[in-house]
Amino acid sequence: MPSWSAKIITDTVTPKLAAFSGRLDREVEPELDAVGADMEDHARSLVRVRTGFLQSTIYHRVSGLVLDFGATADYASYNEFGTSRMLPQPFIRPALDASEQRLLDAIRVGCLNALTT
């Protein structure tokens, strides 16, 4: 019965893959940060302002491949989703929806940059 075998003498792929993860984080993070800053500005332009507190609590944070975006005011969710006595006045979701393609592009560009470096 015929048989075959292979012996890997030099593995050049594994070290490159091991380094890719770190490069990916370094390349994607600034791309996501730029989009996150624009999302923050967009949400601030949409939010209903009385005292300015809710507007001042809108934030974004980027850590590796994670973009955290929202508002920290206790009543932010009431404005975003409404209550039984108040209609919703969304500001987070519209900013996220408007930036959907830019987020995908930022990840794509970061991945391509990580592959070419």
DRENPALO-209540 format. One record per residue: residue number from 1; x, y, z of N, C-alpha, C in turn. Coordinates in pm, 1 decimal, padded with zeros to 6 digits. Atoms other than C-alpha are relative to their C-alpha. Last residue first. Example, Ala and Ser with C-alpha at 12.3 -4.5 7.8 and 13.67 -1.06 7.14 Angstrom:
% residues 2
{2,{-00082.0,-00119.0,-00006.0},{01367.0,-00106.0,00714.0},{-00077.0,00109.0,00073.0}} {1,{00089.0,-00119.0,00000.0},{01230.0,-00450.0,00780.0},{00090.0,00120.0,00000.0}} 
END
This chain:
% residues 117
{117,{-00117.0,-00043.3,-00078.2},{00379.4,04512.1,00853.5},{00075.1,-00118.3,00053.3}} {116,{-00109.3,-00048.9,00085.7},{00150.7,04413.9,00564.7},{00122.5,00044.7,00078.4}} {115,{-00051.8,00104.4,00088.1},{-00086.2,04189.9,00759.8},{00122.5,00045.4,-00079.2}} {114,{-00067.3,00100.3,-00084.6},{-00133.8,04437.4,01044.5},{00060.2,-00110.6,-00086.3}} {113,{-00125.9,-00057.4,-00047.8},{-00209.3,04716.2,00795.3},{00078.4,-00101.1,00083.6}} {112,{-00090.7,-00005.8,00114.1},{-00470.1,04499.7,00624.7},{00136.3,00055.3,00040.0}} {111,{-00041.2,00138.0,00032.0},{-00631.7,04418.2,00957.6},{00099.0,-00001.8,-00115.3}} {110,{-00091.0,00045.2,-00104.4},{-00635.5,04785.7,01061.8},{00050.8,-00140.5,-00026.6}} {109,{-00127.5,-00070.7,00020.1},{-00788.0,04887.8,00728.2},{00103.2,-00045.2,00104.1}} {108,{-00061.8,00051.9,00123.0},{-01060.9,04622.4,00756.2},{00137.2,00062.4,-00021.4}} {107,{-00049.9,00134.3,-00030.6},{-01138.1,04712.4,01118.1},{00072.0,-00058.4,-00121.2}} {106,{-00111.9,-00015.7,-00093.5},{-01163.3,05081.5,01031.3},{00060.6,-00135.7,00034.5}} {105,{-00117.5,-00043.1,00076.6},{-01378.3,05000.5,00726.8},{00122.9,00014.4,00089.7}} {104,{-00045.4,00115.2,00079.1},{-01622.3,04803.4,00940.6},{00124.9,00034.4,-00079.9}} {103,{-00055.5,00097.3,-00094.6},{-01643.5,05089.6,01188.3},{00053.9,-00121.7,-00074.7}} {102,{-00133.4,-00048.7,-00039.0},{-01686.8,05341.9,00905.5},{00066.8,-00093.8,00100.1}} {101,{-00092.8,00029.4,00109.2},{-01973.1,05133.4,00766.3},{00141.2,00046.3,00033.0}} {100,{-00016.0,00143.9,00021.7},{-02156.8,05132.2,01099.4},{00103.1,-00032.3,-00108.7}} {99,{-00142.4,00032.4,00009.4},{-02096.1,05499.0,01181.0},{00026.3,-00147.0,-00031.9}} {98,{-00062.3,-00085.6,00101.0},{-02446.4,05632.7,01115.9},{00146.2,-00036.3,-00023.1}} {97,{00049.4,00037.9,00133.5},{-02597.6,05339.0,01303.4},{00068.1,00079.8,-00110.6}} {96,{-00056.6,00131.0,00033.1},{-02378.7,05404.2,01609.2},{-00041.5,-00042.7,-00141.1}} {95,{-00142.5,-00024.2,00023.8},{-02467.6,05773.8,01615.7},{00070.0,-00129.8,-00039.1}} {94,{-00018.5,-00066.8,00130.0},{-02836.4,05685.9,01570.3},{00147.0,00028.0,-00032.5}} {93,{00023.2,00092.2,00112.6},{-02810.7,05429.8,01854.2},{00012.6,00070.1,-00135.5}} {92,{-00108.9,00097.2,00010.3},{-02650.5,05669.1,02103.2},{-00018.7,-00088.2,-00123.5}} {91,{-00120.4,-00072.3,00042.2},{-02880.3,05971.3,02054.7},{00118.6,-00094.9,-00015.0}} {90,{-00128.0,00070.7,00013.6},{-03231.2,05839.3,02094.5},{00113.3,00089.8,-00048.5}} {89,{-00075.4,-00101.4,00073.1},{-03512.4,06063.6,02216.1},{00141.3,-00054.8,-00019.0}} {88,{-00145.6,00011.8,00012.1},{-03763.6,05806.6,02330.1},{00058.7,00115.3,-00080.8}} {87,{-00040.7,00065.1,00124.3},{-04112.5,05932.1,02416.6},{00152.3,-00011.3,-00005.4}} {86,{-00085.8,-00080.7,00087.6},{-04178.1,06015.4,02777.1},{00037.5,-00080.7,-00124.0}} {85,{00047.7,-00138.8,00006.1},{-04445.7,05903.0,03023.8},{00079.3,00088.0,-00096.8}} {84,{00144.9,00003.7,00020.1},{-04414.8,05523.0,03001.4},{-00057.6,00140.7,-00014.5}} {83,{00066.2,00057.6,-00117.8},{-04043.5,05573.3,02953.0},{-00148.0,-00006.6,-00029.6}} {82,{00129.0,-00051.7,-00042.9},{-03816.6,05648.1,02659.0},{-00049.4,-00067.5,00126.6}} {81,{00108.1,00095.6,00025.5},{-03541.6,05436.6,02504.2},{-00138.7,00049.4,00038.8}} {80,{-00023.7,00083.9,00117.3},{-03248.0,05677.0,02464.5},{-00122.3,-00084.3,-00035.6}} {79,{00003.7,-00082.4,00121.1},{-03367.9,05946.6,02702.6},{00009.2,-00086.7,-00125.2}} {78,{00136.3,-00053.0,00010.1},{-03452.7,05695.2,02973.5},{-00014.0,00088.8,-00123.4}} {77,{00085.9,00101.4,00062.5},{-03126.3,05508.8,02903.6},{-00144.1,00048.1,-00012.0}} {76,{-00027.4,00009.6,00143.9},{-02924.9,05824.6,02971.7},{-00093.0,-00100.1,-00068.6}} {75,{00124.1,-00008.0,00076.0},{-03091.2,05879.9,03310.5},{00019.9,-00010.2,-00151.7}} {74,{00098.4,00097.8,-00046.6},{-02804.3,05763.7,03527.8},{-00125.0,-00003.9,-00086.8}} {73,{00103.5,-00062.7,-00082.3},{-02553.8,05961.6,03321.0},{-00105.1,-00104.9,00036.1}} {72,{-00001.6,00049.4,-00137.6},{-02273.1,05735.8,03196.4},{-00104.9,00064.0,00089.9}} {71,{00011.1,-00116.1,-00088.4},{-02323.1,05770.9,02821.6},{-00014.3,-00052.3,00142.2}} {70,{00126.0,-00018.1,-00070.7},{-02223.7,05521.3,02555.0},{-00000.7,00129.7,00077.9}} {69,{00059.4,-00129.1,00033.2},{-01942.8,05378.0,02345.4},{-00132.6,00012.8,00072.5}} {68,{00107.5,-00018.9,-00097.4},{-01700.6,05093.2,02421.5},{-00052.2,00141.7,-00020.1}} {67,{00040.3,-00140.4,-00009.0},{-01487.3,04999.1,02120.7},{-00120.8,00006.4,00092.0}} {66,{00129.3,-00031.4,-00061.8},{-01316.5,04661.9,02162.4},{-00019.1,00150.7,00006.4}} {65,{00102.2,00008.9,00104.2},{-01040.1,04535.1,01930.8},{-00139.3,00035.7,00051.4}} {64,{-00021.2,00108.2,00096.7},{-00754.8,04643.7,02153.3},{-00103.7,00004.5,-00109.3}} {63,{-00100.7,00087.7,-00059.0},{-00900.7,04871.3,02416.5},{00015.7,-00119.6,-00092.8}} {62,{-00046.5,00108.4,00086.1},{-01093.7,05166.1,02284.8},{00107.9,-00077.0,00073.7}} {61,{-00128.5,00054.7,-00043.5},{-01300.6,05398.3,02499.1},{00034.8,-00113.6,-00094.3}} {60,{-00044.2,00120.6,00070.4},{-01589.2,05621.4,02394.8},{00135.6,-00038.6,00055.5}} {59,{-00141.2,00038.6,00004.0},{-01782.7,05875.4,02596.7},{00022.5,-00111.3,-00101.4}} {58,{-00015.4,00085.5,00118.0},{-02107.4,06066.7,02640.7},{00148.8,-00027.5,-00018.1}} {57,{-00033.8,00137.0,-00041.2},{-02115.3,06201.5,02996.8},{00011.3,-00096.0,-00117.6}} {56,{-00138.7,00008.8,-00047.5},{-02091.5,06569.9,02899.6},{00040.3,-00142.1,00039.4}} {55,{-00090.1,-00019.8,00114.0},{-02409.2,06552.2,02689.5},{00146.6,-00017.6,00042.3}} {54,{00008.7,00121.4,00080.5},{-02600.5,06412.7,02985.2},{00096.8,00007.3,-00117.6}} {53,{-00064.1,00110.8,-00070.6},{-02475.6,06698.3,03203.1},{-00000.7,-00128.0,-00083.5}} {52,{-00126.0,00035.5,00063.6},{-02552.4,06976.1,02954.5},{00068.6,-00118.2,00065.9}} {51,{-00109.3,-00051.7,-00083.8},{-02820.0,07130.2,03174.2},{00136.2,-00025.9,-00062.6}} {50,{00062.9,-00091.0,-00096.4},{-03112.5,07098.2,02936.2},{00110.2,00064.4,00083.3}} {49,{-00081.5,-00068.0,-00101.5},{-02967.0,06942.1,02625.6},{-00087.5,00091.4,00084.4}} {48,{00077.3,-00113.0,-00048.9},{-03142.2,06679.6,02410.8},{00075.8,00063.4,00116.7}} {47,{00060.5,00011.3,-00132.8},{-02879.2,06456.6,02256.2},{-00073.2,00128.0,00038.2}} {46,{00138.0,00049.6,00002.6},{-02824.7,06470.1,01879.8},{-00070.0,00005.7,00135.4}} {45,{00081.5,-00091.8,00080.6},{-02509.8,06685.7,01852.3},{-00147.5,-00040.8,-00001.1}} {44,{00013.4,-00128.3,-00071.3},{-02350.4,06503.1,02143.2},{-00085.1,00099.9,-00078.1}} {43,{00095.2,00020.1,-00109.3},{-02422.0,06169.1,01972.6},{-00021.8,00130.2,00077.5}} {42,{00132.8,00014.8,00059.6},{-02247.1,06289.0,01655.0},{-00105.8,-00015.8,00108.9}} {41,{00044.1,-00131.7,00049.3},{-01945.0,06416.1,01846.5},{-00141.4,-00006.9,-00056.5}} {40,{00023.5,-00084.9,-00116.9},{-01913.1,06086.2,02035.3},{-00054.1,00136.4,-00042.5}} {39,{00127.6,00046.5,-00054.6},{-01949.1,05888.6,01712.8},{-00039.0,00082.3,00122.6}} {38,{00105.3,-00054.5,00085.9},{-01671.3,06099.5,01560.7},{-00138.5,-00042.3,00048.9}} {37,{00004.4,-00144.5,-00026.6},{-01444.6,06021.5,01856.2},{-00108.3,00066.1,-00084.5}} {36,{00065.6,-00022.2,-00128.5},{-01530.4,05651.5,01824.3},{-00011.9,00147.8,00034.3}} {35,{00144.1,00015.2,00024.5},{-01439.0,05652.8,01454.7},{-00077.2,00025.7,00129.1}} {34,{00042.4,-00112.3,00084.6},{-01094.2,05793.7,01535.9},{-00149.8,-00007.2,-00027.0}} {33,{00001.9,-00120.4,-00082.2},{-01046.1,05550.1,01824.4},{-00049.0,00120.6,-00080.1}} {32,{00123.9,-00000.7,-00077.6},{-01144.0,05255.0,01606.1},{-00012.0,00126.0,00084.7}} {31,{00109.3,-00013.3,00096.9},{-00866.0,05335.2,01358.1},{-00134.1,00008.0,00072.9}} {30,{00011.4,-00141.1,00038.7},{-00619.3,05395.6,01641.8},{-00111.9,00024.3,-00102.2}} {29,{00036.1,-00091.7,-00108.7},{-00701.7,05051.5,01791.9},{-00006.6,00146.9,-00042.5}} {28,{00144.6,-00024.9,-00000.3},{-00696.6,04852.1,01467.6},{-00038.5,00106.3,00102.6}} {27,{00044.9,-00063.0,00124.2},{-00321.6,04872.3,01401.5},{-00149.0,00036.7,00001.8}} {26,{-00066.3,-00129.9,00019.4},{-00188.7,04809.0,01753.1},{-00052.3,00072.9,-00123.5}} {25,{00046.5,-00094.5,-00101.7},{-00445.0,04533.2,01821.8},{00058.5,00138.9,-00022.8}} {24,{00140.8,-00026.9,00029.0},{-00366.3,04360.3,01491.7},{-00056.2,00100.3,00099.9}} {23,{00004.8,-00101.5,00105.9},{00007.8,04392.8,01548.1},{-00144.2,00038.7,-00029.9}} {22,{-00044.1,-00127.7,-00056.7},{-00023.7,04208.0,01877.5},{-00004.7,00112.8,-00101.3}} {21,{00098.4,-00042.5,-00099.6},{-00227.9,03928.0,01720.9},{00036.2,00135.9,00060.6}} {20,{00113.4,-00067.2,00064.9},{-00003.9,03904.8,01414.3},{-00099.3,00054.8,00101.4}} {19,{-00021.4,-00145.1,-00004.2},{00311.7,03826.7,01613.6},{-00120.1,00077.0,-00054.9}} {18,{-00011.3,-00039.0,-00140.5},{00201.7,03468.9,01684.2},{00015.5,00151.0,00013.7}} {17,{00134.3,00001.2,-00057.3},{00088.3,03425.5,01325.1},{00001.4,00043.7,00145.3}} {16,{00073.6,-00112.6,00058.5},{00429.3,03533.0,01194.7},{-00141.0,00007.5,00056.3}} {15,{-00044.4,-00126.1,-00062.0},{00608.6,03300.8,01436.7},{-00074.5,00121.9,-00054.8}} {14,{00038.8,-00011.3,-00140.8},{00386.2,03009.2,01325.4},{00052.3,00127.6,00066.2}} {13,{00135.3,-00052.6,-00015.4},{00427.6,03065.3,00950.8},{-00035.1,00025.2,00146.3}} {12,{-00004.3,-00146.3,00002.9},{00805.3,03031.0,00913.8},{-00136.8,00061.8,00025.1}} {11,{00135.4,-00053.9,-00005.1},{00828.5,02667.6,01019.9},{00008.8,00152.0,00005.7}} {10,{00001.8,-00137.2,-00048.3},{01158.6,02519.2,00910.9},{-00141.8,00052.8,-00008.7}} {9,{-00134.9,-00031.5,-00045.6},{01215.6,02146.9,00871.3},{00004.1,00140.0,00060.4}} {8,{-00018.1,-00144.7,00004.3},{00860.4,02030.4,00847.6},{00135.9,00031.2,00060.6}} {7,{-00075.7,-00047.2,-00115.4},{00865.2,01659.7,00769.9},{00021.5,00150.1,-00016.7}} {6,{-00055.2,-00134.4,00018.3},{00613.5,01502.2,00542.1},{00070.3,00039.4,00128.7}} {5,{-00023.5,-00071.5,-00124.5},{00512.3,01140.8,00498.6},{00059.6,00135.4,-00033.1}} {4,{-00083.4,-00118.2,00013.0},{00374.6,00922.8,00225.7},{00017.4,00062.4,00137.1}} {3,{00009.0,-00091.1,-00113.7},{00219.0,00583.2,00188.2},{00091.1,00118.9,-00025.7}} {2,{-00082.9,-00120.3,00004.6},{00144.6,00342.9,-00093.1},{-00020.2,00085.1,00125.4}} {1,{00084.5,-00116.1,00000.0},{00000.0,00000.0,00000.0},{00090.1,00123.9,00000.0}} 
END
